[in-house]
Amino acid sequence: MQALSETPAGTHPAGEPVLRLEGISKRFAGIVALNKVALTVRAGEVMALLGENGAGKSTLVKTLTGIYRPDEGSIHLHGQPMQFANAQDAMRAGITAVHQESVMFDELTVAENIWVGRQPVKGGRIDWTKIEGEAEQLFKRLEVDIPVRAKVRDLSVAQRHFVEIARALSQDARVVILDEPTAALSQREIVELYRIIRQLKAAGTAVIFISHKFDEIYAVADRYTVLRDGHFITDGALADISEPELVSLMVGRSVAQAYPKADVTPGETLLEVDGFCHPTEFQDVSFSLRRGEILGFYGLVGAGRSEVMQALFGLTKCSSGTIRIEGKRVHVGCAAEAINQGIAYVPEDRQHQGAHLTLPIQHNVTLPILDKIGFFLFGPKARREEMAVSRLYSEQLELKAHHLQQHVSELSGGNQQKVVLGKWLATNPKVIILDEPTKGIDIGSKAAVHRFVGELVQQGLSVILVSSELPEVLGLADRIIVMHQGRIEQEFARADATPERVVAAASGSAALEHAA
């Protein structure tokens, strides 16, 4: 195994195509997922793979990593034609992927996960000394401090990504695919990931970088390839194209305004939260929400935003605090009570908390209202109502699916999020909490979600928007509450909220300035 910083000069000549795809096509039951797609990645280059959800990026990645076999076309690695019968074939050839949702064995140690399936053997037994020693050397080269004997279940999302990158390096990976790697990382962790990507480039590794965040794309990528509806659209150098031009290529139209602000004057106070406290997560959280208002919650990872929302929805219990809706004190001890009081919660983790992936779209959308349309859906009337509700929200949210009987697991991430959003809107809530509603979804889907949120507040719905994307909060919210270390640090009116002031409050520096 070669050190990351010890790659001999000239081993990876500048501009050498490491990976080349020509005419890749893939069909599923007559549906074309990829149609004659081309892609080239060179040594020491970061290629940004761009496209809306449903554009074919996931299918292409699965084809590259041996999960799918292409129906047509060819894959060349260092000029040699390759065919992968399975994922192990692709890994042995030097192609590996680090996904947004890491796939590892939680009960095994860091070192065991790096070497799982190919443990070195000495004297007929697994050589644990070598496994742990090699793992320590990998993290030393990456300049990342992760205990190799720690259980993966105890790691942060960022640490899990670094373990997967270390696993890729242990296999002498020639192509590393980073699929939405920053989706759940703090700013400090993102900077750390950027540093590791630069190391991969310096070592001559070809990197395919998938992200919906243009600041990240321009920060790390050298070139771009755009897919749309399963077709190759174009590629080129990032230095030669602007962000609006890229967006137009991705969506096939101009997205003139990513954050459309609805022209709504908030009404009377609808929700009051007073003195919310939790033994470990947050302290003395108080705020109000008016009818037809979008209240933004911003903060760095670990600030306690999601924990407050989970308590408000009855998923966790507070040690103290009160909730009033329309001036009346209410008790929310569980999610069912929250729903009965008119509160809905769209969670950040759509795959584990938001949707039943193995159920069809229509069943997911109507899950919270089964008591209203018939619990077991007996009879044609109940089924017609289920279909009508599902179709209503699918159309309003511009859901991209083949039909409403399609399983949610078969949808792209952005469309899964739309199903979750539709599910809770079907409860006809007074307050809807959107926790990172556009996390990991493309610019076109984001615009559709933002547009729909604007329509909701125009109808009198009140929205709490929790987001780590500062432009989203600044663009949509009427007021912004900034949290830091489990407390409300500062509240801003829309007119007073600037990126500098909001970030300063989120980092705690605003408190330091006031104290001084």
N, C-alpha and C positions, 0 to 999 in steps of 0.2 A: 504494500500500500504506500502510495507516494504522498509526501507532505504537501499540503495545499500551497505552501509558499516555496516549494522546492522544485516546481516544474521546470525542467531545463529549457533554456531559451531556444526557440526554433522548433520545439516539439509540436506546437500548434501555430502554424504560420498564419499571419493575419489574413483574414478573409477566406480561409479554407472552409468550404461547406461541410459541416459535421453531419447535418441532417437535411435531407431533401425529400419532399413529398411531391408526387406528380399524379394528377388525375384521380385523387382519392374519392371514391363514392361509397356510400353506405345507405342501405334501405332496410326498413322494418315494416313487414307486412304491407309492402307496396308504397309506404310513405318514405319519401326521399329525405334523409337526414343530412347527407353530404353529397354534393354534386360536383365532381371533378375539381376538388380542392387542391391547391398548390401551396407549398410553404418551404422556405429555406432558412436555416439558422446556421450561422458561422461560428467558428471557434472564438471564444472570448467575447461573444456578442449577446446582448439581451434583446430578444425579440418579443414585443408586446403583441399578444394575440387578442384582437378586439372584436366586439360584436355584441348585439343585444342578447338577452336571454332567449334561447331558442334558435340562435344563429348557427349552432353546430359546434361550438367550442368544446363542450363536454364530450360529444361524440368523437371529435377529433382526438382529444386527449386519451380517451379510452381505446381508440384505434392505435395510437402511438404506444400505449403501455400494454398492448397485447390482450386487453379485455374483449375488444371486438376485432374481427378480421375484416378488412375492406372487401367489398364486392368487386371493386375495380381499382386500378391504380397501383403505384409502387412506392415503397419506402426504401430510401438509400441512406446508409450510415457510413460516413467516410468513403462514399462512392460505391459501396457494396450493396447490392439488393438484399433486403431482409424480409423474412416472413416470421411473424410471431404467432406461435400456436397458443400461447397463454401469457399471463403476466410475468411468470418466471423467465420465459424466453427474453422478453423485453428488458428485464432487469439484468440478466446476464449479458445482454448486448450493450448495456450501459445507459438505458433510458429509465428514469425514475421520476415520480411525481410526488409533490408535497401538496396535499389538498387542504382546503379551508377547514373541512371537518377531518381532523387527523384520524388515521386508522392504525391503532396500536393496541397492544395487550395491556390493559390498565393494571393488572395484577402482577405483571413482570417488571423487573427493574429496567432502568434506562439502558444499561449495557446489554441485557438480554434482548430488548427490543431491537437494538442495533444489529445484533447477530442472529436473530431468530431465523430458523430454517437453514442456517449454514454455519452452525457453531463449530469452531475448530476443536479437533479431538487429539488427545495425547494419551498414549497408553490405553486406548480403548475407552477413555472417559473424556467428557467435555473439559476443555482447558479453560477453567474459570479465570485463572491468572492472566492469560492472554486476552480473553474477552474484555475484562475490566481494564487491563493496561492499554489495549488498543483504543477503547472508548475514551479513556482519559486523554490520550494523545490527540484524538480527533477534536475534543472540546478545547484542548490547549491550542491547537492550530486555528480553531475558529475564534479563539479568545472569548469563550463563553464558559461561565462557571456553573456547571450542572453536576451534582453528585451522581456518579455512575451507578451507585447502589440504591438510589431513590426509586420508589415505585412510580410508574408513569401516572397513576391516578392522582398523585399529589403535585403534579407539575401544572404550571400555568399554560395557557394556550400558546404563548410565545415559546416557552421552553419545549413544548411538544413539537413545534415547528422546527426548532433547532436540532432536536433529536432526529427528526426525519431527514434533515439536511445532512447530519452526521452519518446516518445510515446510508444515504446516497453516496457520500464521499467514501465510505468504507468499501463500496462496490465499484470504486473507480468510475463513477458515472460520467458519461460524456455529454449527456443531455439531462438537465434538471428542469422539470416543469413546476413552476410555482403558481398554484391555482388559488387566487384570492388569499394570499398568505397573511395580509395585514388586517383582515376583516374584524378581528377581535383583539387587536394589539393596542397598547398605549403608544403615545408618541415616542417615548423613549425606546420602546421595543421595536417600533418601526425603524427608527434611526439605526438600531443595532442590526436589524435585518438588511438594511441598505448596505451596511458595512460588509456583511457576509456576502451579499450579492457581488460587491466589488471584488472580494477575494475570489469568488468563483470565476469571475471574468478574467482576473489576472492569471488564474491557473489554466486558462484556455477552455473552460467549460462553456458549452452552449446553453443558454438559459431561455426558456419560454416563460414569459411573465403574463399572467392573466389578472386583470384588475379592472374595476369600473371607475376607479378614482384617477382622474387625469393628472393630478399633481404627482401621484406616485409614478404614473407612466412616464411622464417627462423627467422625473427625478432619476430613474434607473435604466430606462430602455434606450437602445440605439436605433432600432428599426421597428416597424409595425407591419402587421398583416391584418386585414379587415375581412371578416366573414359576415354575410347577411343571408338569412333564410337558407343556410346550408351551402351557399355559393361563395367562392373566392371572389372578392371585389377588387382589391388592389393591395400593394405593399409599397414600402419605401422607407426613406430615412425620416425619423421624427423631426429632425432639425428643419426639414423642408415643408412642414405642414402645421397648420394652426389647430387649436382645439375645436373651434366651430367647424372647420373643414372635416376633421375626424368624425365629429358627431354626425354630420350630414352623410358621410360615407357609411356609418354604422346603421343609421336608422332609415336612410333613403329619403330623408326630408330634413328640413331645418327645424331644430328645437329652439325656437326663438327665446323662450323663457323657461328655465329649468325650475324656478321657484315662483310660480304665479301666486300672488297674494290676493286673496278674495277681499272684495270691498264690503266689509261687514263691520258694523258698529256693535261691539259687545253690549249685551243687555245687563240684567240684574245678576247679582251673585247667585250661582247655582250650587257650588261645592265649597265647603270650608273645612280645611284640615288644621287642627290646632294641637300643638305640643306632642307630635308623633315622636316616640322614643323607642329604640330597640337596644337591648343590652350590648350588642357588638357591632351593629351595622350603621346606625344613625342616631342623632340626638336632636331634640327640640326642633323638629321640622314643622313649620306652619306656613300655609299659603291658602289662597282663595282662587276660584275659577269662575268666570262669568259665562253666561249663556252666549253661545256663538263666538267664543274666544278660543284662540290657540295659545296655550301656555307652554313655552319651551323650557325644558330642563337640560342644562348643559353641565359637563364636568369631565374630568379625566377618568380613566378606568380606575375603579375602586372608590369613587367619590360617594357612592351610596344611592345613586339615582334609581337604578332598577330595584334595589331593595326596598326603597320607599314605595314604589309603585306596586310591588308584590304584596306589601303589607296593606296598601289601600284596597287591593283586590281580594284580600283575605287569604292569600297563600301562605303568609307568615304572620305571626302574632306580635303585636307591639307590647311593650311593657306599660306604656301609657299613651294617652292621646285620644282625641275625639274627632268624629266625622259628622258634618251636617250637610244635608242635601235639601235645598230650598228652605233653609232655616230650621229644619227639623233634625234633631240628633238621631242618627241611625247606628245600628250595630252591624258590623261586617266581620263575622267570625270565620267565614269560608267563602269560596268562590261562588257557590250557589246563592248565598245571601247578597253578595256584591251584584250579581246579575239581576236579582230581584229588585235591588235598589236602583238599577239603571246604569251600572258601571260595567264596562267591558274592557278587557286587557288583551292587546295583541303583543305577545311576548317576543323577546329578541331571538330566542332559539326556536325558530319555526319548525324544525324537523323533529325535535324531541318534546317540545311543549305546546306547539301551535297546531299541528295537523296530525291526522292519522294517515300515514303515508300509504298504507296498504288498502285504504278505502277509496272509493270513487269520489270525484269532485262533489257530486250532488249530495252524497251522504255527509261529507265533511261540512259543507255549508249549512246544513240543517241540523247538525248535531245538538246545538244549544237550544233548539226550539222544537224538539221532538214531541214534547208534551202538548204543543199547540197544533201540530199537524198530524198527530197520531203516532204513538211511540213505536209501534211495530210496522207502521206504514201499511196497514191492512187496507185493501180496497183501492180502487182506481182514483178516488177523490184525493186521498192522502198522497198518492204517488204523483198526481198531477200538480198538487200544491208544492211538493218537494221540488219538482222539476221547474216550476214557475219561479220559486224563490232563488234557486240555484242559477237559473238563466238570467234573472234580473241583475244579480250582483256580478255575475261573470261578464255580462255585457257592459255594465257601468265601469268596471275596473279594467276593461279591455283584456280579459284573460285570454291567453293563447293556448288552446287545447284542441285536440281532434274532436272530442265530444265530452259530455258531462259525466259519462260512465268511465272515463279514463282515470286510472289510479293516480293519486297525487304524487307518488314516488316517481312517476314517469315525466313529471313537469320540471321545467327549469326552476332555479331558486327564486327568481322574481315572480314567476307564476304561482309557485307554492305560497309565497307571501300574499299574493292577491287572494288566494283561496282562504287563508287564515283571516285576512281583513274582511272578506265577504261573510265569513262565518259569524263574526262578532257583530257586524252591522245588521245581520238578520235578526238579532235580538232587540233591535230598535232601542239602543241605549240612549241615556241622557249625556253620559260622559264616556268617551273612549280614550283609553291610554294606548298610545303607539310607542312601543319601546324599540328603538332602532328600526323603524318601518322600512327603510330602504337599504338596509345592510346587505351588501353583496348582490345588488341588482343593478341592471344597466341603466343608462341615461334615459332611454325611452320609457322604461317601466317606472323609473323615478318620477318622470314628468307626469305620467298617468296617475300615480299615487298622489302626488302633490295636487294635481288638478282636482282629483276626487275629494281630497281633504278640504279643499276650498269650497266645493259644492256642499259638503256636509255642514260646515259652519254657516253657510248661507241658509241652510234649512233649520238652524237653531241648535245643532249639536255642539257640544263643548269638547275640545280636544286637548289632551296633555301629550306633548311631543317630546320624547326623550331621544336625543340624538348626539352622537359623537362628531357628526359632520357640521362644523361651524356654519358654513354657508347655508345649510338647510335650516338651522335654527334661526339665523339672522334673517333669512328670506321669508320664512313662513310665520314666525311667532309674533303675537301682539305684545307679549311680555316675556322676559327670559329670567329664569331663576338659575343661578349658578351654584353648584354644590362643590364642597372641598372637604375631604376627610369626614364624611358623614354629617356635615352641617351645611345649612344654607349660608353661603359666603356673601352673596349680593343679589339684588334683584334689579333688572334694567327695564325701563320702558323701551319700546321699539325704537323710538327716535334717539335714545341715548346709548344704544348698544352698538359699540364698534368692535371689530375683531380684537383690537389690542386690549380694550377694557375687559372684554369677556374672558379672554385667555389669561389675563393677569389675575382676574378673580378666581378662575379655575385652578390656577397654580398656587393660590394662597398669597401671592405677592401683594394683592390689594389690601389684605389684612395687615401685612407688614408695613405698608405705606401709611395706613391709618394709625397704626400703633406708633410709628415714628413721629 
